[in-house]
Amino acid sequence: MNKLNDYADIVGKNYINQLKSLAINLKKKKVIMVNSTKDGGGVAEILHRLVPLLNELGIQTKWETISGDSDFFNTTKNIHNALQGQKICFPREMLEHYLEVNKKNSEKFEFSEDFVFIHDPQPLPIIRHFNKNKSKWIWRCHIDLSKPDLSLWKFLKSYLLQYDASIFSIAKFTRVLPHPQYLVPPSIDPLSDKNKELEKSEIDDVISSFGINSDKPIILQVSRFDRFKGPLGVINAYRMVKKEINCQLILAGGEASDDPEGKIVYDEVRQEAGNDPDIKLLLLKPNSNIEINVLQRIADVIIQNSSKEGFGLVVTEALWKRKPVIGGAVGGITLQIINHQTGFLIHSDEGAAFRIRYLLNRKHISEKMGKLAREYVLNNFLITRHLRDYLSIMIALENKNKHIVQL
């Protein structure tokens, strides 16, 4: 695992020293992060990197997950979809089971830490089983809450009101709440296996293992097999491009233990792809980080065709690798893709096809945009900035009645 000083060559020594100075104010404080899985998805990826760095700074931090049966995770997937605007009916027994599983999970925690970070809706109501005492409870929402199902939101809000603060990825995801709300975009680790520079031999090994044909331009989407990621629309856009440019499409994604719909959507995509030899579906194993790194580096065009997106770390990863990204004009993607500079925002399959053709036919423009893309990520979306934000929030909550905090 990388140490904080390892990032100095990327962000500068002064930035690292600033992080260490901030952390002095939180020495010996205890923190716990709680979510629903340690494998799959951007939340787990961030915590795998963030928790060790907090510990290195002298802040005692641990990471725990809640468990549940298939009914629980089916419910939380529906909650996720409804919070992102899908109309779903929630029978009373379904929500009662959701609460009951959280109650059972509460029995394995004490939550005596100074800061309790609860990530996303799965463990949100667990707070009702604890007296907060000295602990500061923070709900960290990673999803698009701009247009939630209002009846479900009212139900969840009754538990959220007990928290001391909330964190959202972008401003339009925030809601009316009586406690402080903070904006913290997610981040990537530039030194992780998924983002570090690779040797040519490593790249060649992955190309060979997947049987990828390097002679044709590659269109790539990396995402979970999720309807909100729009994989069927990517196939449609590819077929439009294919009429003019002899290209290939790779749809690569893994499974998350808290996403029961993944297998269903994968089968739908496989059926739509049919027998086209130039469409390759890759169901990646957990922690296929080197493989994703390679795919993003060899792709000629990278797309993220989301109709809803909390943030979209795969966009960040691609931008870091000097690849302009074509992405749905939704959620956190709009924070990353500066239209016509770091990529293109799209609203339709036809728009996606147009921009794919544009980039395939203008390599010099693609390279110029790629340079801007990497610089933009460097200044805004690296793990060191994420760490600074969390340190600042904890300091603010420790001093919430003060207008000025002397550091």
Secondary structure, DSSP 4 states (H G I P E B T S, - for coil): ---GGGGHHHH-HHHHHHHHHHHHTTTT-EEEEEES-SSSSHHHHHHHHHHHHHHHTT-EEEEEE----HHHHHHHHHHHHHHTT------HHHHHHHHHHHHHHHTT----SSEEEEESSTTGGGGGGS--TTPEEEEE--S--SS--HHHHHHHHHHHTTSSEEEESSGGG----SS-EEE----B-TTSTTTS---HHHHHHHHHHHT--TTS-EEEEE--S-GGG-HHHHHHHHHHHHTTS--EEEEEE---TT-TTHHHHHHHHHHHHTT-TTEEEEEPPTT-HHHHHHHHHH-SEEEE--SS-S--HHHHHHHHTT--EEEESSTTHHHH--BTTTEEEESSHHHHHHHHHHHHT-HHHHHHHHHHHHHHHHHHSBHHHHHHHHHHHHHHHHTTT-SS---
